[in-house]
């Protein structure tokens, strides 16, 4: 058990009624592309099932590909609301000239029991989210490499699309605070690419513990700290510990501020030689901080700075870009983490912009190799369906941080069943 009690944002069940002052990580995900890629049904009915289908045409490198998806969500409660079950999965079928395949992402399936107004116990596959930042979440320790089907480069979509981890989670909810504890076992070390495989190696490669809590402060501010431990994540089976902090709140009616900081051991790339193939564990800091501004017109602007001390320096990155094999090895090691140390995020979002349209745009700029990625989207919302036009632009060298992501145009039709 850790010597200190760390307080952090608790990931509360979305369906359970909670105190209005309790802010979860999901409530901070006011990000672009949420409607376009998450596939969440918006029916106002009380049906246990929420189903939606998607048909997408993707233009990439002068070729057109298709994607057909079925997103299914299920939640059910006992008559006294004490027992509940939740299911969340997505089946994506990709079609192309060279590669046609289907992938099921089993994101969540868990049962819960509400002992009273304060105590909850949950067990099953849960997508545990931590953090208040928008683009990079240093305290989101359960992110890892848990994505089976990449349907977007938008951080909010990647966060939702990943596989949940099998875990036991215990939560206590107070009037202005919450505490949670969870344990997740190690279930596998080799990924399984079969269509319907649970793929436990992506979500449960190591035994993990987490203790977290949240305290609501005065004037709408929220403070959180978190402690996390993983066993067997490195070849020598060492214990890996991380500690984190989340702080968010309103500076005034228009300005919001958020800070997310984590410290702990990460693989550090040590590459004084041209091969650049050795790694080691070292204590490092990770930071994401920024502001959100709401204009008088329906437009929100977010500016955020990302820093990860475990990533390579500018000189090491230049050496990697000159060595394709070493660069590929390093990028595989950094899956789920920033490839370079510093980046900027600028996000614009406007809902009900004109005639029922939503518009959003996200720009990411790497401060070491100066590569960029721009994602912009226009969505026409109707009760039964959405029509979405997405454009992803990623100029720069192929082995730059964002240049590796190819530019593409996507037309998507989503129908809610």
N, C-alpha and C positions, 0 to 999 in steps of 0.2 A: 504494500500500500504506500502511496506517495506521502511524503512528510507534510505536504501542504494541501489544503483544500482549494482547488481552482474553480473559479466561477466562469461560466460561459453560456452562450445562447443554447437553449435546449430545443431540440427538434421535436415539437409536439405533434401528435396526430392531427391531421387537418380536419377530420370530421368531428373531433370532440369539442364541445363548448368550453372555452377557456376565458379567463379574465381578460378584458380588453387591454389592460396595461401590459400583458405579456407579448413580447415581440419575438417571433421565431425567425430563423434564417430564411425560410421560404417567403416571409412577408417582406424581406429586404430585396427580393429578386425582381425589382421593377426594371427588367431588362428588355432590350429589343429582341425581336424574333420569338417571343414567348408563344404568341398565337400561331406562328407559322410552323414551328418545328416540334413543339411539345405534344401536339395531338390530343389535348385535353378536351373532352366533350364539355359543352356548356349548357346542357339541358337543365331547365329549372324544375323538372319533375323530380319525384322521389324514388325513381327506379334504382335498384341496386346496381344494375349494369350501366356503364357508359361506354359506347362504342363509336369509333370514328374510322373512316377509311381515307386513304390518301393516294392520289395518283400524281406523280411528279415526272416532268420531262426536264432533263439536265443537259445543257450544252457545255461541253468541256473539251478543250483542245481540238476544236473543229469536229467533234463527234457528239452524237446525241445518245444519252442513256435514259433509261426509265427506272422508276421505283414505284412499287405498289406496296402499301403498308396497311396493316390493321392494328389499331391501338385499342386495347381493352382494359377497362378498369371496373373493379367490383368492390363494393363495401356493403356490409350488412351488420346490423346490431340486434341484439336480443330485445325483448319487449321492455325490460327494465334498463336498457342501455349499458349494462355492466359488461357484457361480452360482445366483442366485435371482431370482424375479420376483414382484411383488405388485400386486394390483388391488383397488380399493375404490370402489364406486359405489352410488348410490341413485336409484331412479326413484319420484317422488311424483306421484300423480294426485289433484287436488283437485276436488271436486264441490260445487256450490252453485247457488242460484237465479239469481244474477247472473253468476257467473264459474266456468267449468269449464275446467281446463287441466292439462297434465302437464309436469313438469320433471325432467330428469335431471341429477344432480350427479355429475360425473366427478371424484371426489375424489383418487384416486391411481392411477397406473400407472407403475411404474418397474422397471428391472432393476438388479441389483447384482452385483459381483464381489468376493469376499473373497480378497485376495492372500496373506494369512497370518493369524496370530492377531491382528495389530494393525491391518492396513490394509484399508479398505473403500472401494470406488468405486461410486457409484450415479448413475443418470441416468434422468430421466423426470419425471412429475408427482408431486411429493412435498408432503405437508402438513407443512411445517416448523413445529414448535411450540417456542416459547421461553417460559420463565417458570415460577415456582413458586407464584404467587398463585392464588386460587380464582376471584374474580369479574372482576377487571380485571388484564390482563397488560401492563405498560408496555414490556417487552422483546419482546413478541410482534409483531415488526415485519412479519411476513408475513400478519397478520390482514386488514387492509384491508377492502375491500368485496367479499369473495370468496364470499358466500353467495347461492346461487340460490333456494333454497326454505327459508323460515323455518318450522320445525316446532316450535320451542320458544323461549322467551326465556331458558332456562337457559344460563349462560355456558359450561359444559362441553359442552353440546350444540352451541352455535354454533361452538365451537372445533373440534369433530369434523366438523360438517356442511359446513364451507367447502371450496371448491375448493383443491386443491394447486397449487403453482406449478411450471412446467417449470424444472428446474434440474440442474446437475451438482454433486454433493456428494462430497467426499473426507473420510474420517474416519480418525483414528488413535486406537486404544484401548489404554490402559495399564492397569496393575494398579489404580491409584487416581486416574487422570486420563484425560482424553480431549480431543482437539482436532479441530475440524472446520472445513472451508472450503467455501463454496458460491458458485456464480455462477448467476444467473437472468436470461435475456435479456428484452428488451421485445418483445412479440408483437402488441399491438393496443391501440387507444385507445377503441373503441366497443363497448359491451356488445351481446351477441346473445341475445335472449330465446327463440330457437327451442328446441323441446323437447330435442333431442339435441346442441345446439351445445356445443363445448368452452368457449366464452366466455372466451377468453384475456385479454380486456381486464380482467376482474375479478381475474385472478391474475397477469398479466404485463404490466401497464401501463407499467412502467419497468424499466430494467436495474438489477439489484441484486447486491451482494456482501455476504457475511457471513463473519467469522472469529470462531470461538468455541472455548472450551475449558472444562474443568471440573477442579477439584481437590478430592478428598475430604480433609477435615481430620480432626483427632482427635475422638473421642467422637461419631462419626456426623454431623458437620456437613459441609456441602457449600458451597463458594464458587465463584461463577462470574462472569465478566465477558464482555462481548460488544461487538464493533464491527460496524457495519452502514452501508452506503452505497448510496444510490439515485441514479440519473442520469435526468433527464428527468421527474421527478414533478411539477414545476411548469411553468407556461407558458414561463418564461424559460430552462428546461432547466438550471437550476443543480444542482450536486451537493448532495445532502442526506445528512448524516452523523448517526448516533445511536450513543450508547455506553450500555451497561447493566450492571447488577450484579444477581446473584441470590445470596441467602444463606438457608440453611435448616438446621434441626437440632433436636435434642431438648434441652429444658432439664432434663427429668427423665423419669420413666416415663410421665407423663400429659400433660405440656405440650410442644407443638411450637411453634416460632417460624419465620416466614418473612418475608423482606424482598425486594422487587423494585423497583429504581430505574432510570430511564432519563433521558437528557438528549440533546436534539438539536433540530433545527429542525422546527417545525410551523406550519401556517397559524394565525395569530392574528387573531381577529375584532376589528376596530377600528371601533367604532360610536358615535362621539360624536353623530352626527346621527340623527334618527328613522328614516331609511331602513335604517341598519345593514347596508349591502351591501358594504363594502370589507374585503378581507382582506390579510394580509401575512405573511411568514415571519419567525419569531423563535425564538430559543433558549429552550426551556422544559424544566421538570422534570416527571416523572411518577412517582408513588410508589404502591405497594400493599404494605401490611404488616399482619400479623395473627398471631393465636394460634389453636392448635387444642388442645382439651382432651378427653381420653377419660375418661368416667365409669366407675365400677365396673359399672354396668349397660351393656348394649350400646347406647351413645349417644355420638356424637362431636359436639362443639360447636365451631364456627369463628366468630371475630369478626375482621373485616377493615376497614381504612380505605383509601379510594381518593382520590388527588389528581392532578389534571391541570392544570398551570399554563396551558396553551394554551387551555383552555375559557374561556367568558365569565365575568365577575364577576357577583355577585348583582344589581347595578344594571343591567348590560347584559342579563341574563336577564329581568328584569322588563320592560325595554323591548321585548325580542323577543316576549314573551308578549302584549304589547299590539298587535303588528303581525303578523298571520297570514302575509303574504307573506315578510317578513324572517325570521320564525321557521322557515318551511318551507325557505327557502334555507340557513339556518344548519344545520338538522338534516341536510340533504343533504350539506353540507360535512363534517359530523362523523360520517358513517357509519363504523362500526367503532371509534369513539372515544367516550368519555363526553361528554355534552352540557354538563354543568356541572362545576365544579371539584372538588367534594367529595361523597363518599357513604360510607355504611356498609353492610356486608354481615353478616348473621347467618345461619348455616347449621346445621341440626340433621339428623343422619343416624343411623338405626338399622337395622341389618341383622338379619334373622331375629328381628324384633320379637315376633311371636306367630303360631303355627300356619303358619309359612312365609311370613309377610308381611314386606316391607321398607317402612319409612316414612322420608320425608325432607321437609324444609321449608326454603325459602330466602326470606329477607326482605331487600329492598334499600330503603334510605332515602336520599333526596337531602337533603343538608345545606344547600342553597341555596333550593330551592322547597318543601321538606318534603313532596314527593310520595313515595308508597310503591308497592312491588310485592311481593306475596306469592305464592310458588309452593309448593304442597304436593302430595304424591303418596303413594298407597298402592298397592303392587305385590304381587300374589300370584304367586309363582314356582313353576312346575312344570317338569319336564325338557323337555317338548315345547312348552310355550307359557307366556306371561305374560298376566295380566289386570291392567290399570293404570287407576287412577282419578286424574285430575289436576284440580286446581283452581288457576286463576290469578286473582288479585284485584288490581286496579289502580285504586283510587279517585283522585280529584283532577281538576283541570281538564284538558281535552283537550290543551292546549298545555303542560302540565307535563312534566317529564322522563319520569316513569313513567305519568302519566295518559294519554299518547298510546297506551299499550299497553292494549287493551281487556280487560275481565274475561272469562273463559271457563271452561267445564267440558268436560273431555275424557274419554271412555271409549275405551280402546285395547285391542285384542287382537292379540298378536304370536305367530306360529307359526313354529317353527324347523324348517326342512326338512333 
